[in-house]
């Protein structure tokens, strides 16, 4: 996570702006995007806040950290330090490398190596839900997650035994070796409430008009706004490192994938 902190009044910054088109929700493997800057607020001489009409950068949220990358035009060059989602808009906090930011056309480019690592760990987290439920023969309920390193998924209840963890790991690696497509769909809120009641994060669903689901073939659909692989084969291997019991009848399962 970044050490920098931004203190801009985001309500003022996004006031009267149209909602940002979230390209990363539908095109998770897109690494480069042409957009239009619609608002710029400089911060001293070293940083700036940028809002674009659409973005390829996933902001921090849902257990996934902010993407990294660059924003460039003939007028300036900058490094993305943090993407922030606020009231339907994505604010990009950048560090200036050269030039001056002006409204108009801009090219965004992901740090693809970093994003791809997040995608592999995020898809592995969804697979972990399925494997733990299968190994323990009971549904799991998630509490939180983090898909940067070290990666974990939080669950309600007592931590599983080492035997259950090893069984879950074996199930996951068998599935990875065979491969399975990862599909994205969009449901109305009513459809989602009816079809997703067995999802591990159903109890944490926000009140929204549209629900995006991510489904690993052969597993249940999971509501999720994160970026994912197109096939679980790309995970390569799932390693369950340990389970850690927490207060309030909850635990975390730490896992990793090859670097």
RODO-2510 file (C-alpha; in nm, 4 decimals, decimal comma):
residues 259
     n   res          X          Y          Z
     1     x     0,0000     0,0000     0,0000
     2     x     0,1151     0,3533    -0,0635
     3     x     0,2560     0,5615     0,2203
     4     x     0,1249     0,8857     0,0650
     5     x    -0,1984     1,0376     0,1893
     6     x    -0,4313     1,2721     0,0019
     7     x    -0,6498     1,5267     0,1793
     8     x    -0,8599     1,6783    -0,0993
     9     x    -1,2300     1,7416    -0,0361
    10     x    -1,3628     1,4778    -0,2741
    11     x    -1,7213     1,6060    -0,2600
    12     x    -1,6059     1,9392    -0,4026
    13     x    -1,3739     1,7731    -0,6503
    14     x    -1,6420     1,5577    -0,8179
    15     x    -1,9312     1,8038    -0,7864
    16     x    -2,1400     1,8244    -1,1066
    17     x    -1,9227     1,5721    -1,2919
    18     x    -2,0754     1,2763    -1,4773
    19     x    -2,0095     0,9318    -1,3368
    20     x    -1,6895     0,7662    -1,4521
    21     x    -1,7188     0,4812    -1,7022
    22     x    -1,5520     0,1907    -1,5192
    23     x    -1,3845     0,0119    -1,8080
    24     x    -1,2071    -0,2324    -1,5752
    25     x    -1,5401    -0,3921    -1,4798
    26     x    -1,5951    -0,5342    -1,8287
    27     x    -1,2457    -0,5396    -1,9794
    28     x    -1,0306    -0,6725    -1,6961
    29     x    -0,7384    -0,7569    -1,9254
    30     x    -0,7208    -0,4149    -2,0889
    31     x    -0,3968    -0,2403    -1,9946
    32     x    -0,4086     0,0786    -2,2045
    33     x    -0,6902     0,3273    -2,2548
    34     x    -0,7516     0,6590    -2,4272
    35     x    -0,9664     0,8869    -2,2119
    36     x    -1,0574     1,2515    -2,1650
    37     x    -0,9569     1,4534    -1,8591
    38     x    -1,2617     1,6488    -1,7412
    39     x    -1,1241     1,8029    -1,4194
    40     x    -0,7794     1,8793    -1,2797
    41     x    -0,6908     2,0115    -0,9353
    42     x    -0,3164     2,0667    -0,8817
    43     x    -0,1676     1,9913    -0,5408
    44     x     0,1391     2,2084    -0,4943
    45     x     0,3854     2,1472    -0,7789
    46     x     0,4383     1,7779    -0,7288
    47     x     0,0928     1,6156    -0,7410
    48     x    -0,2505     1,6593    -0,8984
    49     x    -0,6021     1,5163    -0,8768
    50     x    -0,7409     1,4063    -1,2132
    51     x    -1,0909     1,2946    -1,3074
    52     x    -1,1454     1,1352    -1,6492
    53     x    -1,4587     1,0404    -1,8386
    54     x    -1,3545     0,6741    -1,8173
    55     x    -1,0797     0,4752    -1,6514
    56     x    -0,8912     0,1474    -1,6720
    57     x    -0,7599     0,1897    -1,3151
    58     x    -0,9316    -0,0107    -1,0401
    59     x    -0,9524     0,1950    -0,7179
    60     x    -0,8901     0,0463    -0,3754
    61     x    -1,1962    -0,1452    -0,2592
    62     x    -1,3431    -0,4887    -0,2033
    63     x    -1,0148    -0,6223    -0,0713
    64     x    -0,8240    -0,5092    -0,3807
    65     x    -0,5672    -0,2271    -0,3609
    66     x    -0,5501     0,0582    -0,6077
    67     x    -0,3954    -0,0084    -0,9452
    68     x    -0,0649     0,1484    -1,0386
    69     x     0,0382     0,2973    -1,3702
    70     x     0,0938     0,6137    -1,5704
    71     x    -0,1105     0,8950    -1,7259
    72     x     0,0460     1,0811    -2,0202
    73     x    -0,0353     1,3300    -2,2925
    74     x     0,1768     1,5617    -2,5105
    75     x     0,1467     1,8155    -2,2247
    76     x     0,2488     1,6072    -1,9248
    77     x     0,3650     1,2789    -1,7776
    78     x     0,2646     1,1440    -1,4368
    79     x     0,2660     0,8357    -1,2167
    80     x    -0,0565     0,7130    -1,0588
    81     x    -0,0194     0,6943    -0,6816
    82     x    -0,3795     0,6088    -0,5932
    83     x    -0,7184     0,5685    -0,7620
    84     x    -1,0084     0,6600    -0,5323
    85     x    -1,3750     0,5747    -0,5917
    86     x    -1,6124     0,8443    -0,4676
    87     x    -1,9826     0,8710    -0,5434
    88     x    -1,9599     0,7051    -0,8833
    89     x    -1,6468     0,8893    -0,9915
    90     x    -1,2864     0,7732    -0,9869
    91     x    -1,0338     1,0313    -0,8716
    92     x    -0,6741     0,9707    -0,9804
    93     x    -0,4081     1,1120    -0,7486
    94     x    -0,0883     1,1410    -0,9488
    95     x     0,2701     1,2451    -0,8970
    96     x     0,3942     1,4740    -1,1710
    97     x     0,6973     1,3663    -1,3714
    98     x     0,7007     1,6471    -1,6283
    99     x     0,4826     1,9176    -1,7818
   100     x     0,1465     2,0501    -1,6659
   101     x    -0,1854     1,8612    -1,6601
   102     x    -0,4584     2,0143    -1,8765
   103     x    -0,8069     1,8963    -1,9634
   104     x    -0,8313     1,6922    -2,2818
   105     x    -0,7069     1,3633    -2,4218
   106     x    -0,4862     1,1398    -2,2087
   107     x    -0,3403     0,7902    -2,2343
   108     x    -0,3615     0,5671    -1,9264
   109     x    -0,1435     0,2601    -1,8934
   110     x    -0,1508     0,0009    -1,6168
   111     x     0,1474    -0,1397    -1,4356
   112     x     0,0404    -0,4709    -1,5856
   113     x     0,2734    -0,6918    -1,3846
   114     x     0,1269    -0,5574    -1,0603
   115     x    -0,2356    -0,5780    -1,1858
   116     x    -0,1896    -0,9309    -1,3182
   117     x    -0,0618    -1,0431    -0,9784
   118     x    -0,3728    -0,8958    -0,8155
   119     x    -0,5958    -1,0723    -1,0682
   120     x    -0,4308    -1,4068    -0,9996
   121     x    -0,4653    -1,3688    -0,6232
   122     x    -0,8218    -1,2346    -0,6462
   123     x    -0,9407    -1,5246    -0,8613
   124     x    -0,7576    -1,7600    -0,6234
   125     x    -0,9540    -1,6069    -0,3334
   126     x    -1,2838    -1,6948    -0,5027
   127     x    -1,1565    -2,0449    -0,5687
   128     x    -1,0537    -2,0708    -0,2021
   129     x    -1,4137    -2,0024    -0,0930
   130     x    -1,5364    -2,2941    -0,3025
   131     x    -1,2595    -2,5309    -0,1935
   132     x    -1,3036    -2,4643     0,1785
   133     x    -1,6795    -2,5131     0,1520
   134     x    -1,6274    -2,8389    -0,0372
   135     x    -1,3596    -2,9719     0,2007
   136     x    -1,5609    -2,8881     0,5133
   137     x    -1,8979    -2,9918     0,3614
   138     x    -2,0589    -2,6691     0,4769
   139     x    -2,1049    -2,3186     0,3354
   140     x    -1,8592    -2,0420     0,4244
   141     x    -1,9361    -1,6799     0,5053
   142     x    -1,6691    -1,4213     0,4329
   143     x    -1,5954    -1,1166     0,6477
   144     x    -1,3178    -0,9427     0,4531
   145     x    -1,0232    -1,0082     0,2233
   146     x    -0,6967    -0,8667     0,0942
   147     x    -0,5463    -0,9699    -0,2392
   148     x    -0,2127    -0,7926    -0,2176
   149     x     0,0676    -0,9675    -0,0286
   150     x     0,0189    -1,1317     0,2149
   151     x    -0,3190    -1,2408     0,0795
   152     x    -0,6019    -1,3656     0,2989
   153     x    -0,9758    -1,4209     0,3140
   154     x    -1,1611    -1,3676     0,6407
   155     x    -1,4433    -1,6029     0,7401
   156     x    -1,6963    -1,6359     1,0197
   157     x    -1,6593    -1,9206     1,2681
   158     x    -1,3737    -2,1311     1,3967
   159     x    -1,0621    -2,1807     1,1880
   160     x    -1,0579    -2,5090     0,9934
   161     x    -0,8217    -2,7891     1,0871
   162     x    -0,4959    -2,8455     0,9043
   163     x    -0,6571    -3,1518     0,7428
   164     x    -0,9389    -2,9403     0,5982
   165     x    -0,6880    -2,6824     0,4731
   166     x    -0,4834    -2,9518     0,2948
   167     x    -0,7973    -3,1022     0,1405
   168     x    -0,9050    -2,7566     0,0204
   169     x    -0,5615    -2,6963    -0,1280
   170     x    -0,5706    -3,0300    -0,3126
   171     x    -0,9183    -2,9573    -0,4508
   172     x    -0,8050    -2,6154    -0,5703
   173     x    -0,4936    -2,7429    -0,7441
   174     x    -0,6854    -3,0204    -0,9170
   175     x    -0,9281    -2,7595    -1,0510
   176     x    -0,6438    -2,5329    -1,1591
   177     x    -0,4716    -2,8158    -1,3458
   178     x    -0,7915    -2,8900    -1,5417
   179     x    -0,8766    -2,5232    -1,5932
   180     x    -1,2127    -2,3459    -1,5731
   181     x    -1,3400    -2,0291    -1,7337
   182     x    -1,4133    -1,7225    -1,5216
   183     x    -1,7281    -1,5460    -1,6347
   184     x    -1,8567    -1,1962    -1,5570
   185     x    -2,2261    -1,1041    -1,5609
   186     x    -2,4437    -0,8142    -1,4484
   187     x    -2,7714    -0,8664    -1,2605
   188     x    -3,0420    -0,6335    -1,1418
   189     x    -3,0591    -0,5923    -0,7655
   190     x    -3,3728    -0,8083    -0,7554
   191     x    -3,2107    -1,0850    -0,9618
   192     x    -2,9029    -1,0711    -0,7427
   193     x    -3,0919    -1,1012    -0,4160
   194     x    -3,2747    -1,4074    -0,5486
   195     x    -2,9826    -1,5860    -0,7141
   196     x    -2,6934    -1,5072    -0,4810
   197     x    -2,8249    -1,6138    -0,1408
   198     x    -2,5646    -1,8913    -0,1157
   199     x    -2,2733    -1,6639    -0,2107
   200     x    -2,0102    -1,6431     0,0661
   201     x    -2,0364    -1,2624     0,0783
   202     x    -2,4147    -1,2338     0,0377
   203     x    -2,4533    -1,0741     0,3807
   204     x    -2,2189    -0,7917     0,2811
   205     x    -2,3900    -0,6913    -0,0443
   206     x    -2,4299    -0,3133    -0,0815
   207     x    -2,7598    -0,1524    -0,1731
   208     x    -2,7091    -0,0971    -0,5477
   209     x    -2,9224    -0,1066    -0,8640
   210     x    -2,6918    -0,3484    -1,0478
   211     x    -2,4800    -0,6345    -0,9158
   212     x    -2,1720    -0,7617    -1,0988
   213     x    -2,1019    -1,1302    -1,0490
   214     x    -1,7876    -1,3354    -1,1056
   215     x    -1,8346    -1,7091    -1,1594
   216     x    -1,5670    -1,9751    -1,1856
   217     x    -1,7114    -2,2525    -1,4021
   218     x    -1,8349    -2,5257    -1,1694
   219     x    -1,8596    -2,2918    -0,8694
   220     x    -2,1281    -2,0570    -0,7434
   221     x    -2,1532    -1,6945    -0,8550
   222     x    -1,9958    -1,4365    -0,6245
   223     x    -2,0868    -1,0640    -0,6254
   224     x    -1,7612    -0,8791    -0,6910
   225     x    -1,6318    -0,5536    -0,8377
   226     x    -1,2722    -0,6722    -0,8713
   227     x    -1,0539    -0,7721    -1,1649
   228     x    -1,0103    -1,1398    -1,2516
   229     x    -0,8427    -1,3883    -1,4820
   230     x    -1,0275    -1,5400    -1,7767
   231     x    -0,9305    -1,8945    -1,6702
   232     x    -0,8142    -2,0348    -1,3359
   233     x    -0,5257    -2,2144    -1,5102
   234     x    -0,3445    -1,8792    -1,4906
   235     x    -0,3346    -1,9073    -1,1100
   236     x    -0,0806    -2,1891    -1,1681
   237     x    -0,0927    -2,3140    -0,8096
   238     x    -0,2807    -2,2441    -0,4872
   239     x    -0,0890    -2,2682    -0,1623
   240     x    -0,2812    -2,2369     0,1646
   241     x    -0,0277    -2,1054     0,4120
   242     x    -0,2142    -2,1018     0,7434
   243     x    -0,5368    -2,0220     0,9275
   244     x    -0,5399    -1,7607     1,2028
   245     x    -0,8139    -1,7500     1,4646
   246     x    -0,9486    -1,4024     1,5438
   247     x    -1,1718    -1,2662     1,8211
   248     x    -1,5501    -1,2568     1,7768
   249     x    -1,5764    -1,6053     1,6244
   250     x    -1,3887    -1,5281     1,3026
   251     x    -1,0694    -1,6368     1,1316
   252     x    -0,8480    -1,5619     0,8343
   253     x    -0,7029    -1,8074     0,5862
   254     x    -0,3747    -1,6902     0,4329
   255     x    -0,2829    -1,8156     0,0880
   256     x    -0,0374    -1,7485    -0,1933
   257     x     0,0213    -1,8120    -0,5624
   258     x     0,3556    -1,8436    -0,7453
   259     x     0,5274    -1,5141    -0,8277
***
